[in-house]
Amino acid sequence: MLTVSDVVAEFPAMRNAAAVYRVAKSGALPSWKIAGRVVFSRADVEAYLAGCYRSRVGAGKGRKFESKLVIAG
């Protein structure tokens, strides 16, 4: 089990403790409260980050960028 500080230290994509708490509170990342500390499973954190990466990679494939350049002169 990983604490919030462990998650921030081991996974650079999770920028800071506030971001980890925010994701946990939203329910996107399963968490448990044990002895007053919020803890996460390593597998859950890795699965969450993998899902985030897949959604970003496929996000730009819908439209093709077309540049329209006009040269005057």
Buried (B, 14 or more C-beta within 10 A) or exposed (E): EBBBEBBBEEBEEBEEBEBBBEBBEEEEBEBEEEEEEBBBBEEBBEEBBEEBEEEEEEEEEEEEEEEEEEEEE
